[in-house]
């Protein structure tokens, strides 16, 4: 690991900034897959941060599947994310984006389940329209972030619960940034990846149209979980 003081940025926690700097070294290959990270004490000294800051950053990296901790041995790089992860957003923003994606899994699983039970014909039509725009943009390898968010928002509106709409709208900025990063990586990837992402969205739509609440919730949660994993795994083609 390169040594050097942590560069302090306003509105970013120290742990997220440290997360970002370790992430940059994993993406660049300075820390290669399978390599052991320096000890907590060494990281504390190198970046001039406290042990709680180091532990918090390492915990988040582990939760995101980027490193793994081996009891009594230390932490090791588990996988290298795609270069696009830090090209399409700042490295110290990634931790926050990953936490946002985690929260969306919980929120949107329920919006999809309720949408399947309550959606009116006009709601279905709105979801279908967003789905069509999304597929067209993705197949043309054009930016699809707006259509992607519109799809998820239309599902929330179809739930019939305005609180879910308010909650999703309240986090629109961070949600759109996570979507933009995920969509940018997908757009630069294989056709198989594009097809899979489009198919995941369509499966949610079909479950809602079939009035299958359980399937709608599960397919939405699966899609968001897969999206979260795709942006952190350079080896995945789909």
TAWO-V624072 format. One record per residue. N is the residue number from 1. PHI is phi in whole degrees, -180 to 180 (NA if undefined). Layout:
# TAWO-V624072
n->N phi->PHI
n->N phi->PHI
This chain:
# TAWO-V624072
n->1 phi->NA
n->2 phi->-66
n->3 phi->-89
n->4 phi->157
n->5 phi->-67
n->6 phi->-71
n->7 phi->-83
n->8 phi->-81
n->9 phi->-123
n->10 phi->-64
n->11 phi->68
n->12 phi->-120
n->13 phi->-69
n->14 phi->-61
n->15 phi->-66
n->16 phi->-70
n->17 phi->-69
n->18 phi->-66
n->19 phi->-52
n->20 phi->-63
n->21 phi->-73
n->22 phi->-69
n->23 phi->-57
n->24 phi->-58
n->25 phi->-73
n->26 phi->-72
n->27 phi->-62
n->28 phi->-74
n->29 phi->93
n->30 phi->-59
n->31 phi->-109
n->32 phi->-89
n->33 phi->-59
n->34 phi->90
n->35 phi->-77
n->36 phi->-81
n->37 phi->-76
n->38 phi->-59
n->39 phi->-68
n->40 phi->-57
n->41 phi->-62
n->42 phi->-65
n->43 phi->-68
n->44 phi->-56
n->45 phi->-69
n->46 phi->-65
n->47 phi->-106
n->48 phi->56
n->49 phi->-128
n->50 phi->-79
n->51 phi->-62
n->52 phi->-59
n->53 phi->-64
n->54 phi->-64
n->55 phi->-64
n->56 phi->-66
n->57 phi->-64
n->58 phi->-67
n->59 phi->-62
n->60 phi->-67
n->61 phi->-62
n->62 phi->-70
n->63 phi->-60
n->64 phi->-87
n->65 phi->76
n->66 phi->-89
n->67 phi->-133
n->68 phi->-134
n->69 phi->-100
n->70 phi->-114
n->71 phi->-54
n->72 phi->76
n->73 phi->-117
n->74 phi->138
n->75 phi->-107
n->76 phi->-130
n->77 phi->-69
n->78 phi->-91
n->79 phi->-156
n->80 phi->-105
n->81 phi->-72
n->82 phi->-65
n->83 phi->-55
n->84 phi->-61
n->85 phi->-59
n->86 phi->-106
n->87 phi->-88
n->88 phi->-95
n->89 phi->-157
n->90 phi->-75
n->91 phi->-60
n->92 phi->-80
n->93 phi->-93
n->94 phi->-62
n->95 phi->-58
n->96 phi->-65
n->97 phi->-65
n->98 phi->-67
n->99 phi->-66
n->100 phi->-66
n->101 phi->-64
n->102 phi->-62
n->103 phi->-68
n->104 phi->-63
n->105 phi->-59
n->106 phi->-68
n->107 phi->-66
n->108 phi->-81
n->109 phi->-61
n->110 phi->-75
n->111 phi->-62
n->112 phi->-68
n->113 phi->-61
n->114 phi->-70
n->115 phi->-61
n->116 phi->-64
n->117 phi->-88
n->118 phi->-121
n->119 phi->-58
n->120 phi->-88
n->121 phi->-53
n->122 phi->-66
n->123 phi->-68
n->124 phi->-60
n->125 phi->-61
n->126 phi->-69
n->127 phi->-64
n->128 phi->-63
n->129 phi->-64
n->130 phi->-66
n->131 phi->-62
n->132 phi->-64
n->133 phi->-63
n->134 phi->-63
n->135 phi->-64
n->136 phi->-63
n->137 phi->-66
n->138 phi->-67
n->139 phi->-67
n->140 phi->-86
n->141 phi->55
n->142 phi->-108
n->143 phi->-54
n->144 phi->-124
n->145 phi->-60
n->146 phi->-64
n->147 phi->-64
n->148 phi->-62
n->149 phi->-65
n->150 phi->-59
n->151 phi->-61
n->152 phi->-67
n->153 phi->-68
n->154 phi->-64
n->155 phi->-64
n->156 phi->-62
n->157 phi->-64
n->158 phi->-69
n->159 phi->-67
n->160 phi->77
n->161 phi->-117
n->162 phi->-64
n->163 phi->-67
n->164 phi->-63
n->165 phi->-64
n->166 phi->-62
n->167 phi->-65
n->168 phi->-68
n->169 phi->-66
n->170 phi->-64
n->171 phi->-107
n->172 phi->-57
n->173 phi->-59
n->174 phi->-72
n->175 phi->-64
n->176 phi->-66
n->177 phi->-68
n->178 phi->-66
n->179 phi->-65
n->180 phi->-62
n->181 phi->-65
n->182 phi->-62
n->183 phi->-68
n->184 phi->-65
n->185 phi->-66
n->186 phi->-63
n->187 phi->-62
n->188 phi->-88
n->189 phi->-95
n->190 phi->-78
n->191 phi->-64
n->192 phi->-61
n->193 phi->-67
n->194 phi->-60
n->195 phi->-62
n->196 phi->-66
n->197 phi->-63
n->198 phi->-62
n->199 phi->-64
n->200 phi->-62
n->201 phi->-64
n->202 phi->-65
n->203 phi->-63
n->204 phi->-63
n->205 phi->-58
n->206 phi->-65
n->207 phi->-67
n->208 phi->-65
n->209 phi->-64
n->210 phi->-82
n->211 phi->61
n->212 phi->-102
n->213 phi->-61
n->214 phi->-63
n->215 phi->-65
n->216 phi->-63
n->217 phi->-64
n->218 phi->-68
n->219 phi->-69
n->220 phi->-67
n->221 phi->-62
n->222 phi->-62
n->223 phi->-59
n->224 phi->-68
n->225 phi->-65
n->226 phi->-65
n->227 phi->-62
n->228 phi->-63
n->229 phi->-74
n->230 phi->-63
n->231 phi->-76
n->232 phi->-115
n->233 phi->-128
n->234 phi->-67
n->235 phi->-81
n->236 phi->-82
n->237 phi->-103
n->238 phi->-139
